[in-house]
Every structure is written in C-alpha cells, then in structure tokens.
C-alpha cells in the first residue's frame, strides 16, 4: 500500500515540475524575452524566432 502511495506522490512531483517548467518557458517567451530584446536592440524578426523556439520548448515539456 505504501509503495502505491509513493508512486502516486512521485508521479505528482514529476507532473508539477513539468508544469512549472512549461510555465517558466511561456513566461520567458511572452514577457522576459521581448523586454531583453528591446533592451539589447535585437530585431523584431529575431525576437519572434526566439519566442517561437521557447514556446515550442514549453509545449514539449
């Protein structure tokens, strides 16, 4: 019985970490990346490409 509870808790921890990682990537691509790109002076096309890469990474997690 304890083994099944531990397995369920372990699965919950994995799901929570995946959710947090995906949310972090989404936050970075929507808010942080454009702010940094504007500060550094990157072009909009490069910023959009980096944003797309981060969004793809967040959906794979």
Order of alpha helices (4+ residues) and beta strands (2+ residues): alpha-alpha-alpha
